[in-house]
Amino acid sequence: SPLKMLFRSRTNMQWHLEHDGHRNLFIRGMATLGNAILTGCVLGHGIDIPHQSLFLICQLASATTLFIQWRTGRPFMFVCRGCSSFLMAVSSGHLVVCGRRWPSDECDDAAWTDTRLVFRILHIVAALRMVLNGTSLFLQYRYPHRMFASHGNEQLFYRGCIQATGMPINIIRGILKISILTGTEYEFLTPEVAVDFVRAFVTIPISSASLFNQWWNTKIGSTGHPTSDAHERLYDPKIDCPNERVQVSIVEAHGLRKADLLSDSNPFCVCEVLGKPESTWQTARKQNAHDPVWNEMQELVSYRKHDSLVFSVYDHDDQFCCISESKDDFLGKATLKSDQFHTDGFDGVLQLEDAGKHQHATVKVRVKLLDDSAVPDTEFKMEVDADSLPKVEEDRFDFWVFFNLCVSCGPMSKRISHLPWRTPV
């Protein structure tokens, strides 16, 4: 279900409530969700259904992308939120031109000549605010390496200022609704006025303060999540991060804790490029082992220079009587930084973090950098010594000698070695 996916770890191996993205993303997600609830209250009273409906959809979409980015750190969520901001700007633009009418209805031009003129002007400012907010989100996605005043990304600071402009807009709007329109045919309902003040003094200040806080507490190379850090390095022209071929061997682990009371551990190891879940691969499970030996090797995908490698060890648990869902227990993880295996590779032991109280658990790995022309060690190679071959007459070709040689040395040897007619050469 979507709720389970929200709280499932990036490697889908354990359940926990730890976040991966910056905590301020969660704070802004809650503030945006609060704005959506306020918009729902306005809709519940039948107020401006044509525009508030779209506002509600966009606010819910923005809150969802903030929660997803908080959980996964995916930079593409900037683009999704930017699109939501532009849609809200379009809706506000229609509100400026036609008032609270459906797009298929005739526009209300009378508001430009009566007491509602000031509200049309406020709608123009609100539409411009949404355009600037969406533009800032797209710019942060495209230029994640641009920092401001030795702190975080410049767009965090700019967007904090843009969000803050919503406070005077809603305060002025609420005051004018009370002072100008009370007692007229355009008088607004009390809930709508209350929503303006709640946004001005609660949700918007929280969003703005969250952006400033994130900008102040981040810096270049430390955006709050390895995925966004990798995205920053990719677009930074000062950092050379070409694609590289990396071959990883997971050899063994020692000192793993016993995660289950009634059975021994069934450990397996997961390797991934930090911040790139698509690179994940895992070893086979070893039954009832606290010191498992895997000796498995694989070439990584999506690896770029300066990326770190993460090795996480889990204990596999099967379903219980087909009732409960399989849950894998976390046994520890280790991080291998790029400079530890550049350029001579790495062959050693890493200590596992979070392996348990008073537990000294380790995992042994080998990392090798491959040239573009290199052949991985797992590929079959055959070498034949000519002096060891049987001597035959030059003018005679013995088919069975040749066939037996192919069977003995070739890739088919494992498949047909059990046949009774195979004889050594």
WOTA-V491059 format. One record per residue. N is the residue number from 0. PSI is psi in whole degrees, 0 to 359 (* if undefined). OMEGA is omega as a letter, one per 20 degrees, with the letter a starting at -180 (999 if undefined). NEAR is the number of other C-alpha atoms within 10 Angstrom. Layout:
# WOTA-V491059
N|PSI|OMEGA|NEAR / N|PSI|OMEGA|NEAR
This chain:
# WOTA-V491059
0|161|r|5 / 1|325|r|7 / 2|320|r|7 / 3|319|a|9 / 4|330|a|13 / 5|322|a|17 / 6|10|r|16 / 7|141|a|18 / 8|163|a|18 / 9|328|r|17 / 10|1|r|14 / 11|35|a|11 / 12|343|a|19 / 13|164|r|17 / 14|132|r|16 / 15|169|a|9 / 16|13|r|10 / 17|141|r|10 / 18|157|r|21 / 19|326|r|19 / 20|181|a|23 / 21|141|a|19 / 22|332|a|16 / 23|338|r|21 / 24|320|r|25 / 25|319|r|21 / 26|314|r|20 / 27|329|r|24 / 28|317|r|24 / 29|320|r|19 / 30|319|r|23 / 31|323|r|24 / 32|323|r|21 / 33|319|r|20 / 34|321|r|23 / 35|321|r|22 / 36|319|r|16 / 37|319|r|21 / 38|322|r|21 / 39|324|r|18 / 40|319|r|15 / 41|316|r|22 / 42|325|a|18 / 43|336|r|11 / 44|10|r|12 / 45|27|a|11 / 46|124|r|19 / 47|57|a|15 / 48|320|a|16 / 49|320|a|17 / 50|322|a|21 / 51|332|r|21 / 52|315|r|17 / 53|322|r|17 / 54|317|a|23 / 55|315|r|21 / 56|315|a|17 / 57|321|r|22 / 58|320|r|25 / 59|320|r|20 / 60|318|r|18 / 61|318|r|25 / 62|319|r|25 / 63|316|r|21 / 64|326|r|21 / 65|318|r|28 / 66|320|r|22 / 67|317|r|20 / 68|327|r|25 / 69|323|a|25 / 70|323|a|25 / 71|340|a|24 / 72|16|a|25 / 73|119|a|20 / 74|336|a|19 / 75|344|r|17 / 76|336|r|22 / 77|317|a|22 / 78|318|r|20 / 79|316|r|19 / 80|325|r|23 / 81|319|r|24 / 82|320|r|20 / 83|320|r|23 / 84|319|r|25 / 85|324|r|21 / 86|320|r|20 / 87|327|r|26 / 88|320|r|25 / 89|317|r|18 / 90|320|r|20 / 91|325|r|25 / 92|319|r|19 / 93|325|r|20 / 94|325|r|24 / 95|315|a|25 / 96|316|a|17 / 97|354|a|19 / 98|198|a|25 / 99|67|r|18 / 100|156|r|17 / 101|152|r|15 / 102|331|a|14 / 103|350|a|6 / 104|166|r|9 / 105|140|a|10 / 106|150|r|17 / 107|96|a|14 / 108|348|a|12 / 109|336|a|12 / 110|340|a|17 / 111|349|a|16 / 112|4|r|8 / 113|198|a|9 / 114|348|a|15 / 115|0|a|17 / 116|318|a|14 / 117|330|r|15 / 118|326|r|19 / 119|321|r|20 / 120|319|r|13 / 121|325|r|17 / 122|325|r|23 / 123|316|r|18 / 124|319|r|19 / 125|321|r|21 / 126|318|r|24 / 127|322|r|18 / 128|318|r|22 / 129|324|r|23 / 130|315|r|19 / 131|321|r|20 / 132|315|r|25 / 133|319|r|25 / 134|318|r|18 / 135|320|r|22 / 136|317|r|23 / 137|321|r|21 / 138|324|r|17 / 139|327|r|21 / 140|320|a|20 / 141|328|a|17 / 142|65|a|18 / 143|345|a|25 / 144|354|a|24 / 145|112|a|18 / 146|166|a|18 / 147|124|r|17 / 148|43|r|11 / 149|22|r|12 / 150|216|a|19 / 151|192|a|25 / 152|139|a|24 / 153|329|a|20 / 154|335|r|24 / 155|317|r|24 / 156|313|a|24 / 157|319|a|19 / 158|331|r|24 / 159|320|r|22 / 160|318|a|16 / 161|316|r|18 / 162|322|a|21 / 163|333|r|19 / 164|343|r|18 / 165|336|r|22 / 166|305|r|22 / 167|328|r|13 / 168|312|a|17 / 169|327|r|22 / 170|311|r|18 / 171|318|a|16 / 172|315|a|19 / 173|318|a|20 / 174|317|a|14 / 175|324|r|17 / 176|326|r|21 / 177|316|a|15 / 178|326|a|10 / 179|317|a|13 / 180|351|r|15 / 181|129|a|13 / 182|0|r|10 / 183|175|r|9 / 184|346|r|7 / 185|15|a|12 / 186|135|a|13 / 187|155|r|16 / 188|153|a|14 / 189|317|r|11 / 190|323|a|14 / 191|320|r|18 / 192|319|r|19 / 193|321|r|14 / 194|320|r|18 / 195|316|a|21 / 196|325|r|19 / 197|319|r|17 / 198|319|a|21 / 199|326|a|23 / 200|354|a|15 / 201|287|a|14 / 202|316|a|21 / 203|315|r|24 / 204|324|r|19 / 205|315|r|20 / 206|315|a|23 / 207|314|r|24 / 208|325|r|19 / 209|319|r|21 / 210|316|r|23 / 211|320|r|18 / 212|318|r|16 / 213|320|r|22 / 214|318|a|26 / 215|327|a|17 / 216|9|r|12 / 217|168|r|17 / 218|179|a|19 / 219|132|a|17 / 220|1|a|16 / 221|74|a|15 / 222|352|r|25 / 223|351|r|20 / 224|138|a|21 / 225|330|r|22 / 226|316|r|21 / 227|330|r|25 / 228|317|r|21 / 229|322|r|24 / 230|320|r|22 / 231|315|r|25 / 232|324|a|21 / 233|322|a|19 / 234|352|a|17 / 235|116|a|15 / 236|344|a|10 / 237|346|a|9 / 238|124|r|12 / 239|109|a|13 / 240|71|r|17 / 241|162|r|10 / 242|141|r|11 / 243|153|r|16 / 244|121|a|19 / 245|126|r|21 / 246|125|a|19 / 247|132|r|21 / 248|124|r|19 / 249|111|a|22 / 250|298|a|20 / 251|171|r|18 / 252|154|a|25 / 253|149|r|18 / 254|25|r|16 / 255|143|a|25 / 256|161|r|21 / 257|113|a|19 / 258|336|a|20 / 259|145|a|12 / 260|323|a|7 / 261|357|a|7 / 262|161|r|10 / 263|170|a|15 / 264|150|r|26 / 265|74|a|23 / 266|151|r|30 / 267|159|a|24 / 268|140|r|26 / 269|131|r|18 / 270|138|r|25 / 271|156|r|23 / 272|126|a|24 / 273|123|r|22 / 274|3|a|23 / 275|83|a|20 / 276|336|a|15 / 277|345|a|12 / 278|0|a|15 / 279|137|r|17 / 280|158|a|16 / 281|158|r|17 / 282|176|r|19 / 283|161|r|13 / 284|138|r|18 / 285|122|a|18 / 286|132|r|14 / 287|58|a|14 / 288|130|r|19 / 289|345|r|19 / 290|67|a|18 / 291|149|r|22 / 292|118|a|18 / 293|308|a|19 / 294|52|r|14 / 295|148|a|16 / 296|144|r|19 / 297|149|r|18 / 298|131|a|19 / 299|155|r|19 / 300|156|r|18 / 301|27|r|16 / 302|134|r|21 / 303|153|r|19 / 304|143|a|18 / 305|353|r|16 / 306|146|r|21 / 307|159|r|20 / 308|141|r|21 / 309|130|r|17 / 310|117|a|23 / 311|134|a|22 / 312|136|a|26 / 313|157|r|23 / 314|119|a|29 / 315|131|r|21 / 316|128|r|17 / 317|167|r|13 / 318|146|r|11 / 319|108|r|9 / 320|33|r|7 / 321|23|a|8 / 322|303|a|7 / 323|155|r|9 / 324|146|r|11 / 325|132|a|14 / 326|123|a|16 / 327|130|a|20 / 328|135|r|20 / 329|128|a|20 / 330|354|r|23 / 331|163|r|21 / 332|158|r|22 / 333|146|a|20 / 334|131|r|18 / 335|113|a|18 / 336|159|a|14 / 337|318|a|15 / 338|351|r|14 / 339|340|r|12 / 340|9|r|17 / 341|127|j|14 / 342|7|a|10 / 343|6|a|11 / 344|185|a|18 / 345|135|r|17 / 346|97|a|15 / 347|191|a|11 / 348|135|r|17 / 349|137|r|17 / 350|136|a|17 / 351|129|r|24 / 352|155|r|16 / 353|39|a|14 / 354|357|a|20 / 355|156|a|16 / 356|131|r|7 / 357|30|a|7 / 358|125|r|13 / 359|89|a|15 / 360|143|a|23 / 361|161|r|22 / 362|134|r|26 / 363|129|a|19 / 364|159|r|21 / 365|134|r|17 / 366|130|a|23 / 367|132|r|19 / 368|129|a|18 / 369|143|r|15 / 370|162|r|11 / 371|332|a|8 / 372|0|a|6 / 373|151|r|9 / 374|124|r|11 / 375|150|a|16 / 376|341|a|11 / 377|349|a|11 / 378|143|a|6 / 379|132|r|9 / 380|141|r|9 / 381|128|r|7 / 382|132|a|6 / 383|129|r|8 / 384|119|a|6 / 385|328|a|8 / 386|338|a|7 / 387|354|a|8 / 388|149|r|12 / 389|143|a|10 / 390|130|r|8 / 391|161|r|10 / 392|142|a|7 / 393|327|a|6 / 394|11|a|6 / 395|132|r|7 / 396|113|a|10 / 397|107|a|10 / 398|318|a|9 / 399|326|r|11 / 400|317|r|16 / 401|319|a|13 / 402|316|r|13 / 403|325|r|17 / 404|317|r|17 / 405|319|a|14 / 406|321|a|20 / 407|323|a|17 / 408|343|a|14 / 409|175|a|14 / 410|349|r|13 / 411|358|a|11 / 412|322|a|15 / 413|330|a|11 / 414|328|a|9 / 415|18|a|13 / 416|341|a|13 / 417|353|a|9 / 418|139|a|8 / 419|338|a|7 / 420|2|r|9 / 421|122|r|14 / 422|146|a|13 / 423|151|r|9 / 424|*|999|16
